[in-house]
Amino acid sequence: MASFAQANRESAARGHGLEEFFKLGMMCSTGHSMPIDMVAAHKWFNLAALRGSRDAIRLRNEVAAEMSAAEIAAAQRAARTWLTQH
């Protein structure tokens, strides 16, 4: 059986979008059901922000304040890659 995090990633991949992206950003940034991963959190918040979530914009900015320029660039690349693949 897939983990909660994997199920959310699969749901997001099927195009369910904003809520799933936001949940994944929260999970990655807090370490809920997975290790903390700020690059992944930024990516998911960025994808939720692109779909209009103001909370995701705010949290993406908060996460970015704790990241290096290289980490932010990696997160942005990951978001672009996700968009081109789904």
C-alpha positions in Angstrom: 0.0 0.0 0.0 1.3 3.4 -0.9 2.2 5.9 1.8 0.1 9.0 2.4 2.8 11.1 0.8 3.1 8.8 -2.2 -0.7 8.9 -2.6 -0.7 12.7 -2.5 2.1 12.8 -5.2 0.1 10.5 -7.4 -3.1 12.5 -6.9 -1.2 15.7 -7.8 0.2 14.0 -10.9 -3.3 13.2 -12.0 -4.0 16.9 -12.2 -5.9 17.4 -9.0 -3.7 20.3 -8.3 -3.9 23.1 -5.8 -4.9 21.3 -2.6 -2.6 18.4 -3.2 0.3 20.6 -4.1 -0.3 22.7 -1.0 -0.5 19.6 1.2 2.7 18.2 -0.2 4.5 21.6 0.4 3.3 21.5 4.0 4.4 17.9 4.5 7.8 18.5 3.0 8.4 21.7 5.0 7.3 20.2 8.4 8.5 16.6 8.0 5.0 15.2 8.3 5.1 11.6 7.0 8.4 12.2 5.3 11.8 13.8 6.0 12.0 17.6 5.9 12.9 18.7 2.3 12.8 22.4 1.7 13.7 22.1 -2.0 10.6 19.8 -2.5 8.5 22.1 -0.2 9.4 25.1 -2.4 8.6 23.2 -5.5 5.1 22.1 -4.3 4.3 25.5 -2.9 5.4 27.1 -6.2 3.1 24.7 -8.1 0.2 25.6 -5.8 1.0 29.3 -6.2 0.8 28.9 -9.9 -2.7 27.6 -9.5 -3.7 30.7 -7.4 -3.0 29.8 -3.8 -2.1 33.0 -1.8 -1.1 30.9 1.2 1.3 28.9 -1.0 2.9 32.2 -2.2 3.4 33.3 1.4 4.8 29.9 2.5 7.0 29.6 -0.6 8.6 32.9 0.3 9.1 31.8 3.9 10.7 28.6 2.8 12.9 30.5 0.3 14.1 32.8 3.1 15.7 29.7 4.7 17.3 28.4 1.4 20.4 29.1 -0.5 20.3 30.5 -4.1 21.3 27.1 -5.4 18.5 25.4 -3.5 16.0 27.8 -4.8 17.2 27.3 -8.3 17.0 23.5 -7.8 13.4 23.9 -6.6 12.4 26.0 -9.5 14.0 23.5 -12.0 12.0 20.7 -10.2 8.8 22.7 -10.6 9.4 23.3 -14.3 10.3 19.7 -14.8 7.1 18.6 -13.1 5.1 20.9 -15.3 6.6 19.6 -18.5 6.1 16.0 -17.5 2.4 16.3 -16.3 
